[in-house]
Amino acid sequence: MEHATPQTGTSTQPIVAPIAGGMAGASVGLGFFSCCVFWWFPFSPILSSVGLLLGLISLYRGAKGPRGENFALGGTLLCATSLSLTITLNFVLRYLQWDSLL
């Protein structure tokens, strides 16, 4: 009876460290939540700015998910979209409603 040969490879090793994966996941979560509450002006831009910062740090570090997913890029795009949407709508609607800009 022959023994099975052990598989060589790193299929069970995680691709990213838990902190880097958590930062990328936090970027996605913060971006999604800031999109959901985009009308809360001082709160939503803060959430999306922090998520954008975490996503950019994760992109710089090259963080990938366990199967190669690029959560950092998705979170960065989601936060950038939410931040631009919030800032644009807030200032455009204030201008159209003849309110003060600040």
N, CA, C and O atoms as CSV, one atom per row, in Angstrom:
chain,resi,resn,atom,element,x,y,z
A,1,MET,N,N,0.837,-1.167,0.000
A,1,MET,CA,C,0.000,0.000,0.000
A,1,MET,C,C,0.886,1.235,0.000
A,1,MET,O,O,1.800,1.369,0.815
A,2,GLU,N,N,0.599,2.122,-0.921
A,2,GLU,CA,C,1.402,3.331,-1.017
A,2,GLU,C,C,0.731,4.464,-0.250
A,2,GLU,O,O,-0.494,4.578,-0.196
A,3,HIS,N,N,1.565,5.277,0.326
A,3,HIS,CA,C,1.058,6.452,1.045
A,3,HIS,C,C,0.843,7.586,0.057
A,3,HIS,O,O,1.553,7.708,-0.941
A,4,ALA,N,N,-0.142,8.403,0.352
A,4,ALA,CA,C,-0.401,9.566,-0.494
A,4,ALA,C,C,0.732,10.573,-0.319
A,4,ALA,O,O,1.207,10.826,0.788
A,5,THR,N,N,1.138,11.128,-1.430
A,5,THR,CA,C,2.213,12.123,-1.348
A,5,THR,C,C,1.653,13.433,-0.807
A,5,THR,O,O,0.568,13.858,-1.203
A,6,PRO,N,N,2.379,14.063,0.082
A,6,PRO,CA,C,1.879,15.340,0.619
A,6,PRO,C,C,1.905,16.414,-0.459
A,6,PRO,O,O,2.824,16.486,-1.274
A,7,GLN,N,N,0.879,17.240,-0.439
A,7,GLN,CA,C,0.805,18.315,-1.424
A,7,GLN,C,C,1.734,19.444,-1.004
A,7,GLN,O,O,1.758,19.859,0.155
A,8,THR,N,N,2.477,19.916,-1.950
A,8,THR,CA,C,3.332,21.066,-1.680
A,8,THR,C,C,2.654,22.307,-2.229
A,8,THR,O,O,2.163,22.308,-3.358
A,9,GLY,N,N,2.630,23.326,-1.456
A,9,GLY,CA,C,1.980,24.559,-1.882
A,9,GLY,C,C,1.474,25.316,-0.664
A,9,GLY,O,O,1.497,24.815,0.460
A,10,THR,N,N,1.035,26.486,-0.908
A,10,THR,CA,C,0.538,27.327,0.187
A,10,THR,C,C,-0.944,27.587,0.027
A,10,THR,O,O,-1.399,28.719,0.191
A,11,SER,N,N,-1.701,26.552,-0.291
A,11,SER,CA,C,-3.135,26.753,-0.496
A,11,SER,C,C,-3.863,27.058,0.807
A,11,SER,O,O,-4.939,27.657,0.778
A,12,THR,N,N,-3.303,26.661,1.953
A,12,THR,CA,C,-3.969,26.932,3.219
A,12,THR,C,C,-3.454,28.197,3.887
A,12,THR,O,O,-3.998,28.614,4.909
A,13,GLN,N,N,-2.430,28.810,3.340
A,13,GLN,CA,C,-1.890,30.031,3.923
A,13,GLN,C,C,-2.728,31.231,3.490
A,13,GLN,O,O,-3.098,31.329,2.320
A,14,PRO,N,N,-3.030,32.135,4.404
A,14,PRO,CA,C,-3.771,33.333,3.997
A,14,PRO,C,C,-2.902,34.233,3.123
A,14,PRO,O,O,-1.685,34.297,3.292
A,15,ILE,N,N,-3.541,34.918,2.194
A,15,ILE,CA,C,-2.805,35.787,1.285
A,15,ILE,C,C,-2.470,37.111,1.965
A,15,ILE,O,O,-1.401,37.673,1.729
A,16,VAL,N,N,-3.353,37.603,2.790
A,16,VAL,CA,C,-3.122,38.887,3.452
A,16,VAL,C,C,-3.113,38.695,4.957
A,16,VAL,O,O,-3.623,37.707,5.487
A,17,ALA,N,N,-2.526,39.653,5.618
A,17,ALA,CA,C,-2.566,39.676,7.075
A,17,ALA,C,C,-3.965,40.115,7.515
A,17,ALA,O,O,-4.657,40.806,6.768
A,18,PRO,N,N,-4.379,39.726,8.700
A,18,PRO,CA,C,-5.721,40.103,9.155
A,18,PRO,C,C,-5.938,41.615,9.255
A,18,PRO,O,O,-7.041,42.098,8.999
A,19,ILE,N,N,-4.912,42.353,9.620
A,19,ILE,CA,C,-5.064,43.801,9.746
A,19,ILE,C,C,-5.286,44.436,8.376
A,19,ILE,O,O,-6.150,45.300,8.224
A,20,ALA,N,N,-4.516,44.016,7.387
A,20,ALA,CA,C,-4.667,44.586,6.043
A,20,ALA,C,C,-6.026,44.223,5.445
A,20,ALA,O,O,-6.664,45.058,4.805
A,21,GLY,N,N,-6.463,42.998,5.648
A,21,GLY,CA,C,-7.790,42.603,5.170
A,21,GLY,C,C,-8.901,43.341,5.889
A,21,GLY,O,O,-9.922,43.675,5.288
A,22,GLY,N,N,-8.705,43.597,7.179
A,22,GLY,CA,C,-9.690,44.350,7.945
A,22,GLY,C,C,-9.782,45.796,7.515
A,22,GLY,O,O,-10.866,46.379,7.506
A,23,MET,N,N,-8.642,46.380,7.157
A,23,MET,CA,C,-8.659,47.765,6.680
A,23,MET,C,C,-9.392,47.865,5.345
A,23,MET,O,O,-10.147,48.810,5.117
A,24,ALA,N,N,-9.167,46.893,4.467
A,24,ALA,CA,C,-9.867,46.898,3.179
A,24,ALA,C,C,-11.365,46.656,3.376
A,24,ALA,O,O,-12.190,47.288,2.716
A,25,GLY,N,N,-11.708,45.757,4.269
A,25,GLY,CA,C,-13.118,45.496,4.557
A,25,GLY,C,C,-13.790,46.681,5.225
A,25,GLY,O,O,-14.959,46.965,4.961
A,26,ALA,N,N,-13.059,47.375,6.090
A,26,ALA,CA,C,-13.615,48.572,6.727
A,26,ALA,C,C,-13.856,49.667,5.697
A,26,ALA,O,O,-14.814,50.432,5.812
A,27,SER,N,N,-12.994,49.742,4.697
A,27,SER,CA,C,-13.191,50.731,3.635
A,27,SER,C,C,-14.493,50.458,2.883
A,27,SER,O,O,-15.235,51.390,2.571
A,28,VAL,N,N,-14.770,49.205,2.595
A,28,VAL,CA,C,-16.020,48.852,1.913
A,28,VAL,C,C,-17.218,49.157,2.812
A,28,VAL,O,O,-18.208,49.730,2.357
A,29,GLY,N,N,-17.129,48.782,4.065
A,29,GLY,CA,C,-18.234,49.012,4.995
A,29,GLY,C,C,-18.521,50.485,5.231
A,29,GLY,O,O,-19.678,50.904,5.242
A,30,LEU,N,N,-17.473,51.267,5.420
A,30,LEU,CA,C,-17.667,52.698,5.623
A,30,LEU,C,C,-18.210,53.372,4.373
A,30,LEU,O,O,-19.047,54.270,4.462
A,31,GLY,N,N,-17.739,52.944,3.215
A,31,GLY,CA,C,-18.246,53.512,1.968
A,31,GLY,C,C,-19.710,53.186,1.748
A,31,GLY,O,O,-20.484,54.040,1.317
A,32,PHE,N,N,-20.093,51.948,2.044
A,32,PHE,CA,C,-21.495,51.560,1.871
A,32,PHE,C,C,-22.392,52.315,2.843
A,32,PHE,O,O,-23.449,52.811,2.453
A,33,PHE,N,N,-21.982,52.405,4.096
A,33,PHE,CA,C,-22.820,53.085,5.079
A,33,PHE,C,C,-22.896,54.577,4.797
A,33,PHE,O,O,-23.946,55.189,4.992
A,34,SER,N,N,-21.795,55.176,4.339
A,34,SER,CA,C,-21.861,56.603,4.025
A,34,SER,C,C,-22.727,56.866,2.796
A,34,SER,O,O,-23.294,57.951,2.664
A,35,CYS,N,N,-22.836,55.885,1.890
A,35,CYS,CA,C,-23.782,56.032,0.776
A,35,CYS,C,C,-25.226,55.939,1.269
A,35,CYS,O,O,-26.115,56.604,0.738
A,36,CYS,N,N,-25.445,55.121,2.272
A,36,CYS,CA,C,-26.810,54.961,2.793
A,36,CYS,C,C,-27.293,56.197,3.544
A,36,CYS,O,O,-28.491,56.478,3.555
A,37,VAL,N,N,-26.380,56.942,4.172
A,37,VAL,CA,C,-26.767,58.110,4.961
A,37,VAL,C,C,-26.130,59.371,4.383
A,37,VAL,O,O,-25.604,60.198,5.128
A,38,PHE,N,N,-26.174,59.523,3.064
A,38,PHE,CA,C,-25.473,60.637,2.421
A,38,PHE,C,C,-26.067,61.990,2.768
A,38,PHE,O,O,-25.391,63.001,2.578
A,39,TRP,N,N,-27.273,62.065,3.256
A,39,TRP,CA,C,-27.891,63.353,3.570
A,39,TRP,C,C,-27.457,63.880,4.932
A,39,TRP,O,O,-27.713,65.045,5.235
A,40,TRP,N,N,-26.810,63.068,5.763
A,40,TRP,CA,C,-26.268,63.554,7.036
A,40,TRP,C,C,-24.939,64.213,6.728
A,40,TRP,O,O,-23.900,63.553,6.722
A,41,PHE,N,N,-24.967,65.521,6.469
A,41,PHE,CA,C,-23.790,66.155,5.879
A,41,PHE,C,C,-22.514,66.060,6.706
A,41,PHE,O,O,-21.501,65.630,6.153
A,42,PRO,N,N,-22.480,66.415,7.944
A,42,PRO,CA,C,-21.155,66.345,8.575
A,42,PRO,C,C,-20.704,64.918,8.863
A,42,PRO,O,O,-19.507,64.673,9.012
A,43,PHE,N,N,-21.629,63.981,8.945
A,43,PHE,CA,C,-21.279,62.613,9.314
A,43,PHE,C,C,-20.850,61.772,8.115
A,43,PHE,O,O,-19.850,61.058,8.192
A,44,SER,N,N,-21.574,61.845,7.035
A,44,SER,CA,C,-21.279,61.027,5.865
A,44,SER,C,C,-19.933,61.349,5.224
A,44,SER,O,O,-19.213,60.413,4.874
A,45,PRO,N,N,-19.547,62.612,5.050
A,45,PRO,CA,C,-18.215,62.872,4.497
A,45,PRO,C,C,-17.083,62.410,5.407
A,45,PRO,O,O,-16.016,62.029,4.927
A,46,ILE,N,N,-17.308,62.443,6.708
A,46,ILE,CA,C,-16.277,61.937,7.622
A,46,ILE,C,C,-16.114,60.443,7.444
A,46,ILE,O,O,-14.991,59.944,7.375
A,47,LEU,N,N,-17.229,59.717,7.370
A,47,LEU,CA,C,-17.157,58.267,7.158
A,47,LEU,C,C,-16.471,57.928,5.842
A,47,LEU,O,O,-15.599,57.061,5.794
A,48,SER,N,N,-16.864,58.609,4.785
A,48,SER,CA,C,-16.283,58.282,3.490
A,48,SER,C,C,-14.823,58.725,3.400
A,48,SER,O,O,-14.041,58.095,2.688
A,49,SER,N,N,-14.440,59.780,4.094
A,49,SER,CA,C,-13.031,60.196,4.092
A,49,SER,C,C,-12.154,59.195,4.827
A,49,SER,O,O,-11.056,58.877,4.372
A,50,VAL,N,N,-12.629,58.702,5.953
A,50,VAL,CA,C,-11.871,57.683,6.688
A,50,VAL,C,C,-11.793,56.396,5.867
A,50,VAL,O,O,-10.740,55.762,5.799
A,51,GLY,N,N,-12.902,56.015,5.247
A,51,GLY,CA,C,-12.894,54.825,4.399
A,51,GLY,C,C,-11.987,54.989,3.197
A,51,GLY,O,O,-11.314,54.041,2.792
A,52,LEU,N,N,-11.960,56.179,2.622
A,52,LEU,CA,C,-11.069,56.451,1.494
A,52,LEU,C,C,-9.612,56.356,1.922
A,52,LEU,O,O,-8.784,55.806,1.195
A,53,LEU,N,N,-9.299,56.882,3.081
A,53,LEU,CA,C,-7.934,56.800,3.596
A,53,LEU,C,C,-7.525,55.353,3.851
A,53,LEU,O,O,-6.426,54.941,3.481
A,54,LEU,N,N,-8.406,54.587,4.480
A,54,LEU,CA,C,-8.097,53.172,4.733
A,54,LEU,C,C,-7.962,52.387,3.434
A,54,LEU,O,O,-7.094,51.522,3.317
A,55,GLY,N,N,-8.812,52.683,2.463
A,55,GLY,CA,C,-8.720,52.005,1.178
A,55,GLY,C,C,-7.446,52.339,0.436
A,55,GLY,O,O,-6.835,51.462,-0.175
A,56,LEU,N,N,-7.032,53.603,0.480
A,56,LEU,CA,C,-5.787,53.989,-0.186
A,56,LEU,C,C,-4.572,53.360,0.484
A,56,LEU,O,O,-3.627,52.959,-0.195
A,57,ILE,N,N,-4.592,53.272,1.805
A,57,ILE,CA,C,-3.499,52.595,2.512
A,57,ILE,C,C,-3.466,51.120,2.132
A,57,ILE,O,O,-2.393,50.559,1.910
A,58,SER,N,N,-4.642,50.488,2.057
A,58,SER,CA,C,-4.696,49.070,1.680
A,58,SER,C,C,-4.255,48.857,0.236
A,58,SER,O,O,-3.600,47.863,-0.075
A,59,LEU,N,N,-4.615,49.792,-0.649
A,59,LEU,CA,C,-4.148,49.695,-2.038
A,59,LEU,C,C,-2.635,49.826,-2.116
A,59,LEU,O,O,-1.980,49.100,-2.864
A,60,TYR,N,N,-2.083,50.753,-1.340
A,60,TYR,CA,C,-0.638,50.945,-1.335
A,60,TYR,C,C,0.078,49.698,-0.830
A,60,TYR,O,O,1.134,49.328,-1.343
A,61,ARG,N,N,-0.505,49.054,0.178
A,61,ARG,CA,C,0.109,47.839,0.733
A,61,ARG,C,C,-0.155,46.610,-0.113
A,61,ARG,O,O,0.456,45.566,0.115
A,62,GLY,N,N,-1.050,46.709,-1.084
A,62,GLY,CA,C,-1.330,45.580,-1.970
A,62,GLY,C,C,-2.165,44.488,-1.332
A,62,GLY,O,O,-1.948,43.305,-1.597
A,63,ALA,N,N,-3.104,44.864,-0.505
A,63,ALA,CA,C,-3.942,43.891,0.192
A,63,ALA,C,C,-4.932,43.258,-0.775
A,63,ALA,O,O,-5.605,43.951,-1.539
A,64,LYS,N,N,-5.009,41.952,-0.730
A,64,LYS,CA,C,-5.970,41.183,-1.536
A,64,LYS,C,C,-6.735,40.254,-0.601
A,64,LYS,O,O,-6.278,39.939,0.498
A,65,GLY,N,N,-7.889,39.829,-1.051
A,65,GLY,CA,C,-8.685,38.886,-0.281
A,65,GLY,C,C,-8.116,37.479,-0.374
A,65,GLY,O,O,-7.128,37.264,-1.078
A,66,PRO,N,N,-8.709,36.522,0.313
A,66,PRO,CA,C,-8.173,35.157,0.306
A,66,PRO,C,C,-8.202,34.494,-1.068
A,66,PRO,O,O,-7.407,33.591,-1.329
A,67,ARG,N,N,-9.088,34.917,-1.935
A,67,ARG,CA,C,-9.129,34.350,-3.290
A,67,ARG,C,C,-8.675,35.360,-4.332
A,67,ARG,O,O,-8.944,35.192,-5.521
A,68,GLY,N,N,-7.992,36.402,-3.893
A,68,GLY,CA,C,-7.476,37.405,-4.805
A,68,GLY,C,C,-8.398,38.573,-5.056
A,68,GLY,O,O,-8.150,39.361,-5.968
A,69,GLU,N,N,-9.477,38.713,-4.261
A,69,GLU,CA,C,-10.402,39.825,-4.453
A,69,GLU,C,C,-9.719,41.127,-4.054
A,69,GLU,O,O,-8.923,41.166,-3.115
A,70,ASN,N,N,-10.035,42.163,-4.766
A,70,ASN,CA,C,-9.446,43.469,-4.465
A,70,ASN,C,C,-10.471,44.321,-3.730
A,70,ASN,O,O,-11.077,45.221,-4.311
A,71,PHE,N,N,-10.658,44.027,-2.444
A,71,PHE,CA,C,-11.606,44.768,-1.626
A,71,PHE,C,C,-11.161,46.216,-1.439
A,71,PHE,O,O,-11.994,47.114,-1.315
A,72,ALA,N,N,-9.865,46.438,-1.420
A,72,ALA,CA,C,-9.357,47.793,-1.210
A,72,ALA,C,C,-9.759,48.708,-2.361
A,72,ALA,O,O,-10.134,49.859,-2.136
A,73,LEU,N,N,-9.685,48.209,-3.584
A,73,LEU,CA,C,-10.078,49.023,-4.733
A,73,LEU,C,C,-11.579,49.294,-4.716
A,73,LEU,O,O,-12.008,50.415,-4.988
A,74,GLY,N,N,-12.369,48.291,-4.403
A,74,GLY,CA,C,-13.817,48.477,-4.319
A,74,GLY,C,C,-14.205,49.465,-3.237
A,74,GLY,O,O,-15.068,50.316,-3.455
A,75,GLY,N,N,-13.574,49.364,-2.068
A,75,GLY,CA,C,-13.862,50.298,-0.989
A,75,GLY,C,C,-13.426,51.711,-1.306
A,75,GLY,O,O,-14.107,52.674,-0.953
A,76,THR,N,N,-12.279,51.838,-1.977
A,76,THR,CA,C,-11.804,53.164,-2.359
A,76,THR,C,C,-12.742,53.810,-3.361
A,76,THR,O,O,-13.062,54.993,-3.240
A,77,LEU,N,N,-13.184,53.049,-4.348
A,77,LEU,CA,C,-14.122,53.590,-5.334
A,77,LEU,C,C,-15.468,53.940,-4.709
A,77,LEU,O,O,-16.070,54.961,-5.041
A,78,LEU,N,N,-15.929,53.091,-3.809
A,78,LEU,CA,C,-17.211,53.347,-3.144
A,78,LEU,C,C,-17.133,54.597,-2.267
A,78,LEU,O,O,-18.056,55.411,-2.263
A,79,CYS,N,N,-16.042,54.749,-1.531
A,79,CYS,CA,C,-15.884,55.933,-0.676
A,79,CYS,C,C,-15.698,57.199,-1.501
A,79,CYS,O,O,-16.235,58.248,-1.148
A,80,ALA,N,N,-14.945,57.116,-2.594
A,80,ALA,CA,C,-14.760,58.300,-3.445
A,80,ALA,C,C,-16.083,58.712,-4.079
A,80,ALA,O,O,-16.372,59.903,-4.194
A,81,THR,N,N,-16.884,57.737,-4.491
A,81,THR,CA,C,-18.199,58.045,-5.067
A,81,THR,C,C,-19.107,58.676,-4.025
A,81,THR,O,O,-19.784,59.665,-4.305
A,82,SER,N,N,-19.126,58.114,-2.837
A,82,SER,CA,C,-19.976,58.654,-1.774
A,82,SER,C,C,-19.537,60.053,-1.374
A,82,SER,O,O,-20.375,60.926,-1.150
A,83,LEU,N,N,-18.230,60.275,-1.281
A,83,LEU,CA,C,-17.740,61.593,-0.897
A,83,LEU,C,C,-18.069,62.637,-1.956
A,83,LEU,O,O,-18.499,63.743,-1.627
A,84,SER,N,N,-17.870,62.294,-3.211
A,84,SER,CA,C,-18.185,63.261,-4.266
A,84,SER,C,C,-19.693,63.501,-4.365
A,84,SER,O,O,-20.120,64.629,-4.615
A,85,LEU,N,N,-20.497,62.465,-4.174
A,85,LEU,CA,C,-21.952,62.622,-4.192
A,85,LEU,C,C,-22.418,63.519,-3.044
A,85,LEU,O,O,-23.240,64.412,-3.250
A,86,THR,N,N,-21.907,63.290,-1.865
A,86,THR,CA,C,-22.328,64.064,-0.696
A,86,THR,C,C,-21.923,65.527,-0.822
A,86,THR,O,O,-22.733,66.422,-0.584
A,87,ILE,N,N,-20.687,65.764,-1.189
A,87,ILE,CA,C,-20.214,67.140,-1.305
A,87,ILE,C,C,-20.947,67.870,-2.428
A,87,ILE,O,O,-21.379,69.011,-2.261
A,88,THR,N,N,-21.083,67.204,-3.568
A,88,THR,CA,C,-21.747,67.842,-4.704
A,88,THR,C,C,-23.210,68.146,-4.410
A,88,THR,O,O,-23.667,69.265,-4.642
A,89,LEU,N,N,-23.935,67.182,-3.912
A,89,LEU,CA,C,-25.358,67.422,-3.630
A,89,LEU,C,C,-25.562,68.467,-2.552
A,89,LEU,O,O,-26.475,69.288,-2.640
A,90,ASN,N,N,-24.720,68.440,-1.542
A,90,ASN,CA,C,-24.898,69.396,-0.456
A,90,ASN,C,C,-24.672,70.819,-0.945
A,90,ASN,O,O,-25.487,71.701,-0.675
A,91,PHE,N,N,-23.578,71.054,-1.659
A,91,PHE,CA,C,-23.301,72.419,-2.088
A,91,PHE,C,C,-24.179,72.848,-3.250
A,91,PHE,O,O,-24.543,74.021,-3.335
A,92,VAL,N,N,-24.529,71.942,-4.143
A,92,VAL,CA,C,-25.411,72.315,-5.258
A,92,VAL,C,C,-26.808,72.607,-4.746
A,92,VAL,O,O,-27.420,73.595,-5.152
A,93,LEU,N,N,-27.319,71.774,-3.867
A,93,LEU,CA,C,-28.655,72.031,-3.338
A,93,LEU,C,C,-28.699,73.290,-2.486
A,93,LEU,O,O,-29.706,73.998,-2.492
A,94,ARG,N,N,-27.644,73.580,-1.763
A,94,ARG,CA,C,-27.612,74.837,-1.003
A,94,ARG,C,C,-27.601,76.028,-1.945
A,94,ARG,O,O,-28.247,77.042,-1.679
A,95,TYR,N,N,-26.863,75.907,-3.052
A,95,TYR,CA,C,-26.808,77.010,-4.007
A,95,TYR,C,C,-28.157,77.195,-4.699
A,95,TYR,O,O,-28.596,78.326,-4.910
A,96,LEU,N,N,-28.809,76.106,-5.048
A,96,LEU,CA,C,-30.093,76.209,-5.727
A,96,LEU,C,C,-31.204,76.692,-4.815
A,96,LEU,O,O,-32.190,77.261,-5.283
A,97,GLN,N,N,-31.054,76.470,-3.521
A,97,GLN,CA,C,-32.070,76.907,-2.571
A,97,GLN,C,C,-31.759,78.277,-1.990
A,97,GLN,O,O,-32.439,78.698,-1.054
A,98,TRP,N,N,-30.786,78.975,-2.491
A,98,TRP,CA,C,-30.382,80.308,-2.063
A,98,TRP,C,C,-30.023,80.332,-0.591
A,98,TRP,O,O,-30.376,81.267,0.128
A,99,ASP,N,N,-29.334,79.322,-0.154
A,99,ASP,CA,C,-28.872,79.255,1.218
A,99,ASP,C,C,-27.399,79.669,1.227
A,99,ASP,O,O,-26.784,79.799,0.168
A,100,SER,N,N,-26.845,79.871,2.391
A,100,SER,CA,C,-25.429,80.229,2.457
A,100,SER,C,C,-24.566,79.010,2.099
A,100,SER,O,O,-24.981,77.869,2.303
A,101,LEU,N,N,-23.373,79.260,1.567
A,101,LEU,CA,C,-22.512,78.163,1.134
A,101,LEU,C,C,-21.775,77.522,2.296
A,101,LEU,O,O,-21.289,76.399,2.157
A,102,LEU,N,N,-21.676,78.174,3.407
A,102,LEU,CA,C,-20.969,77.554,4.540
A,102,LEU,C,C,-21.838,77.479,5.732
A,102,LEU,O,O,-21.411,76.988,6.777
